[in-house]
Amino acid sequence: MLAFVVAQLLGVILLSLGLASGAIIGVSRLTETRRMYRERFESVAPYVGLLAVVLVANKIARDIGPNVSWLIGIRITDVLKRIDSRLLWPLFPENTPHVVVWFQSMATPELTAYFSVIYVYGYVFLLVFPFVAYFALPTPQPLRRTIVAYSSNYVIGVICYVIFIAYGPRLTIPDFTEGLLYTTYSEYQFVTNAVNNQTNVFPSLHTSMAVTSFLLAWTTRDEYPRWVPIAAVLAVSVVISTMYLGIHWATDAIFGIVLGWVSVRIGQRMEETPPTFGAVGDRIRGVFDAIPTRPR
């Protein structure tokens, strides 16, 4: 079943990338990219290597992280649950519902289908399309910025998953919420279980990565004006889907938004002052020089 779902996901994403490339990137840019692909890849190769290292480290951390987390992690499920139950107080002062419960009170088969598709297919497309679009640009900065921002997301997110132990609404308050993604489209659980752990809740990486993609789209609004509204709709839909489907608390989404903004700022900062091996060596030597030594 996992192989079938993955193959279906790949097919839909490849088709979506093809259609979006023609409509957003344009034939002229794609033709130029085909002619200049070697030079463009060389200009971003070190950053691609960085992303590859981060993804491998992320896979290792996700495998051993839960065991480490149970040894040193901070249990915050009750805190997230309490905050989620108070965020809507200005709207419902007398009987304040959880944000997740409020979203699911509006559930319909059509909305569940939409947010399920967004959570799985829309999310992957939102993350992958920038690689294609920014590779088609003559300057490497947008793609470099994207790789650094994505890498920052994963590194900070995995660290948070080790430090904080938390369960989502569908497992914490099952009498009031339902895991709509898995009860309606049970086949998707094979994919999510393969790449995630039940305690990987705070913050929502779906939210942070979606927000990152939208903010990056805004930085290239002059090059791709059509991409900005599409990225905005997809990003907002992904954020809502994490709560509507009962996977994340509102607090997870809020901190995910903050993480997305921070990651983009890191990407922009490294673009403005890219690190060099010499600078890294100087900083390391500076640290050792600052360590007091006992005179002989």
C-alpha positions as CSV (number, residue, x, y, z in Angstrom):
1,M,0.0,0.0,0.0
2,L,2.8,2.4,0.8
3,A,4.4,1.9,-2.6
4,F,1.1,2.6,-4.3
5,V,0.5,5.8,-2.3
6,V,4.0,7.0,-3.0
7,A,3.7,6.3,-6.7
8,Q,0.3,8.1,-6.8
9,L,1.9,11.1,-5.0
10,L,4.8,11.2,-7.4
11,G,2.5,11.0,-10.4
12,V,0.3,13.9,-9.2
13,I,3.3,16.1,-8.2
14,L,5.0,15.5,-11.5
15,L,1.9,16.4,-13.4
16,S,1.3,19.5,-11.3
17,L,4.9,20.6,-11.8
18,G,4.6,20.3,-15.5
19,L,1.4,22.3,-15.7
20,A,2.7,25.0,-13.3
21,S,6.1,25.3,-15.1
22,G,4.4,26.1,-18.3
23,A,1.9,28.5,-16.7
24,I,4.2,30.3,-14.2
25,I,7.8,29.9,-15.4
26,G,7.1,30.2,-19.1
27,V,8.5,28.5,-22.2
28,S,11.3,31.0,-22.7
29,R,12.8,30.6,-19.2
30,L,12.5,26.8,-19.5
31,T,14.3,26.9,-22.8
32,E,17.1,29.1,-21.4
33,T,17.4,26.8,-18.3
34,R,17.8,23.8,-20.5
35,R,20.7,25.5,-22.2
36,M,22.4,26.8,-19.1
37,Y,21.6,24.0,-16.6
38,R,25.3,23.1,-16.0
39,E,26.3,26.6,-15.0
40,R,23.3,27.1,-12.8
41,F,23.8,23.8,-11.0
42,E,27.4,24.6,-10.4
43,S,26.4,27.9,-8.8
44,V,24.2,26.2,-6.2
45,A,25.9,22.8,-5.8
46,P,27.4,23.6,-2.4
47,Y,24.0,24.6,-1.1
48,V,22.4,21.4,-2.6
49,G,25.1,19.5,-0.7
50,L,24.1,21.3,2.5
51,L,20.5,20.3,2.0
52,A,21.4,16.7,1.4
53,V,23.5,16.6,4.6
54,V,20.6,18.2,6.5
55,L,18.1,15.7,5.1
56,V,20.3,12.7,6.0
57,A,20.9,14.1,9.5
58,N,17.2,14.7,9.8
59,K,16.4,11.1,8.9
60,I,18.9,9.8,11.5
61,A,17.5,12.3,14.1
62,R,13.9,11.2,13.4
63,D,14.9,7.6,13.9
64,I,16.8,8.1,17.2
65,G,15.1,11.4,18.3
66,P,12.0,9.8,19.9
67,N,14.2,7.6,22.2
68,V,16.4,10.6,23.2
69,S,13.3,12.8,23.6
70,W,11.8,10.4,26.2
71,L,15.0,10.7,28.2
72,I,15.4,14.5,28.1
73,G,12.2,15.8,26.6
74,I,9.8,18.2,28.2
75,R,6.1,17.1,28.2
76,I,4.0,20.0,27.0
77,T,0.8,18.4,25.7
78,D,-1.3,19.8,28.6
79,V,0.1,23.2,28.0
80,L,-0.7,23.2,24.3
81,K,-4.2,21.8,25.1
82,R,-4.8,24.6,27.6
83,I,-3.7,27.3,25.3
84,D,-5.8,25.9,22.5
85,S,-8.9,26.0,24.7
86,R,-8.4,29.7,25.4
87,L,-7.5,31.3,22.1
88,L,-11.1,31.8,21.0
89,W,-12.2,33.4,24.2
90,P,-12.8,36.8,22.6
91,L,-15.2,35.2,20.2
92,F,-16.8,32.7,22.6
93,P,-16.3,34.1,26.2
94,E,-18.9,31.9,27.9
95,N,-18.2,28.5,26.3
96,T,-14.8,28.7,24.6
97,P,-14.1,25.7,22.4
98,H,-10.7,24.4,21.4
99,V,-9.6,25.9,18.1
100,V,-9.4,22.4,16.6
101,V,-12.9,21.5,17.8
102,W,-14.2,24.8,16.3
103,F,-12.6,24.0,12.9
104,Q,-14.0,20.5,12.9
105,S,-17.5,21.8,13.9
106,M,-17.6,23.2,10.3
107,A,-16.6,19.9,8.7
108,T,-18.2,18.7,5.5
109,P,-17.2,15.8,3.2
110,E,-16.1,18.5,0.6
111,L,-14.0,20.4,3.1
112,T,-12.4,17.2,4.4
113,A,-11.5,16.1,0.9
114,Y,-10.1,19.5,0.1
115,F,-7.9,19.8,3.2
116,S,-6.8,16.2,2.9
117,V,-5.6,16.8,-0.6
118,I,-3.9,20.0,0.4
119,Y,-2.2,18.4,3.4
120,V,-0.7,15.7,1.3
121,Y,-0.4,16.8,-2.4
122,G,-0.7,20.6,-2.0
123,Y,2.0,20.7,0.6
124,V,4.5,18.7,-1.4
125,F,3.9,20.8,-4.5
126,L,4.3,24.0,-2.5
127,L,7.7,22.8,-1.3
128,V,9.0,21.3,-4.6
129,F,7.9,23.9,-7.1
130,P,10.2,26.6,-5.8
131,F,13.2,24.4,-6.7
132,V,12.1,24.3,-10.3
133,A,11.1,27.9,-10.5
134,Y,14.2,29.4,-8.9
135,F,16.5,27.1,-10.8
136,A,15.0,28.7,-14.0
137,L,16.1,32.1,-12.9
138,P,19.4,33.5,-14.2
139,T,20.7,34.4,-10.7
140,P,21.4,31.7,-8.0
141,Q,20.4,33.8,-5.0
142,P,16.7,32.8,-4.8
143,L,17.5,29.1,-4.9
144,R,20.3,29.5,-2.4
145,R,18.0,31.4,-0.1
146,T,15.4,28.7,-0.5
147,I,17.8,25.9,0.3
148,V,19.1,27.6,3.4
149,A,15.6,28.5,4.6
150,Y,14.4,24.9,4.2
151,S,17.5,23.5,5.9
152,S,17.0,25.9,8.8
153,N,13.4,24.7,9.1
154,Y,14.4,21.1,9.4
155,V,17.2,21.6,11.8
156,I,15.3,23.8,14.2
157,G,12.2,21.6,13.9
158,V,14.0,18.4,14.7
159,I,15.7,20.0,17.7
160,C,12.3,21.1,19.0
161,Y,10.9,17.6,18.4
162,V,13.7,16.2,20.6
163,I,13.2,18.8,23.3
164,F,9.4,18.8,23.4
165,I,7.2,15.8,23.8
166,A,3.6,16.5,22.7
167,Y,0.6,14.7,21.2
168,G,-1.9,16.2,18.8
169,P,-5.6,16.8,19.3
170,R,-6.8,13.6,17.7
171,L,-4.9,11.5,20.3
172,T,-5.4,13.9,23.2
173,I,-9.1,14.8,23.0
174,P,-10.5,12.0,20.8
175,D,-14.0,12.6,22.3
176,F,-14.1,16.0,20.7
177,T,-11.9,15.7,17.7
178,E,-11.3,13.2,14.9
179,G,-8.3,12.4,12.8
180,L,-10.2,13.2,9.7
181,L,-7.3,12.5,7.3
182,Y,-6.9,9.0,8.5
183,T,-10.6,8.1,9.1
184,T,-11.6,9.4,5.7
185,Y,-8.5,8.5,3.7
186,S,-6.8,5.8,5.7
187,E,-4.2,5.1,3.0
188,Y,-2.4,8.4,3.8
189,Q,-1.4,7.1,7.2
190,F,1.2,4.8,5.5
191,V,3.1,7.8,4.2
192,T,2.8,10.0,7.3
193,N,3.8,7.1,9.6
194,A,6.9,6.4,7.5
195,V,8.2,10.0,7.9
196,N,6.9,11.1,11.2
197,N,6.3,10.2,14.8
198,Q,3.2,10.8,16.9
199,T,5.1,13.1,19.3
200,N,6.5,15.3,16.5
201,V,3.8,18.0,17.0
202,F,5.4,21.2,18.3
203,P,6.0,23.2,16.1
204,S,4.1,22.2,13.0
205,L,6.6,21.7,10.2
206,H,3.8,21.6,7.7
207,T,3.0,25.1,8.8
208,S,6.6,26.4,8.9
209,M,7.6,25.0,5.6
210,A,4.4,26.3,3.9
211,V,4.9,29.8,5.3
212,T,8.5,29.7,4.3
213,S,7.5,28.8,0.7
214,F,5.0,31.7,0.6
215,L,7.5,34.2,2.0
216,L,10.1,33.1,-0.5
217,A,7.5,33.5,-3.2
218,W,7.0,37.1,-2.1
219,T,10.7,37.8,-2.4
220,T,10.5,36.8,-6.1
221,R,7.2,38.5,-6.9
222,D,8.8,40.5,-9.6
223,E,10.0,37.4,-11.4
224,Y,7.0,35.3,-10.8
225,P,3.9,37.4,-10.0
226,R,1.5,34.5,-10.7
227,W,3.2,32.3,-8.2
228,V,2.5,34.7,-5.2
229,P,-1.3,34.3,-5.0
230,I,-1.1,30.5,-5.7
231,A,1.5,30.1,-2.9
232,A,-0.6,32.2,-0.6
233,V,-3.7,30.1,-1.1
234,L,-1.8,26.9,-0.7
235,A,0.1,28.1,2.4
236,V,-3.0,29.3,4.2
237,S,-4.8,26.1,3.3
238,V,-2.0,24.0,4.6
239,V,-1.9,25.9,7.9
240,I,-5.7,25.4,8.4
241,S,-5.5,21.8,7.3
242,T,-3.2,20.9,10.2
243,M,-5.9,22.0,12.7
244,Y,-9.0,21.0,10.7
245,L,-7.7,17.4,10.3
246,G,-7.0,17.2,14.0
247,I,-3.2,16.8,13.6
248,H,-1.9,19.9,15.3
249,W,-2.9,22.4,17.9
250,A,-3.3,26.1,17.1
251,T,-0.2,26.7,19.2
252,D,1.8,24.4,16.9
253,A,0.6,26.4,13.9
254,I,1.4,29.8,15.5
255,F,5.0,28.7,16.4
256,G,5.3,27.1,12.9
257,I,4.5,30.5,11.4
258,V,7.2,32.1,13.5
259,L,9.7,29.4,12.5
260,G,8.9,30.0,8.9
261,W,9.7,33.7,9.2
262,V,12.9,33.0,11.1
263,S,14.0,30.5,8.5
264,V,13.5,32.9,5.7
265,R,15.5,35.6,7.6
266,I,18.3,33.1,8.0
267,G,18.3,32.5,4.3
268,Q,18.3,36.2,3.5
269,R,21.1,36.8,6.0
270,M,23.3,34.1,4.5
271,E,22.5,35.5,1.1
272,E,23.7,39.0,2.2
273,T,26.8,37.7,4.0
274,P,27.5,34.2,2.6
275,P,29.8,32.1,4.9
276,T,33.3,31.2,3.7
277,F,35.6,28.5,4.9
278,G,38.1,31.2,6.0
279,A,35.5,33.0,8.1
280,V,34.5,29.8,9.7
281,G,38.1,29.0,10.5
282,D,38.7,32.5,12.0
283,R,35.6,32.1,14.2
284,I,36.8,28.7,15.5
285,R,40.3,30.0,16.2
286,G,38.7,33.0,18.0
287,V,36.8,30.6,20.2
288,F,39.9,28.7,21.2
289,D,41.9,31.9,21.7
290,A,39.2,33.1,24.1
291,I,39.6,30.1,26.3
292,P,41.8,31.0,29.3
293,T,44.9,28.9,29.7
294,R,47.0,28.3,32.8
295,P,50.5,29.9,32.4
296,R,53.3,27.4,32.6
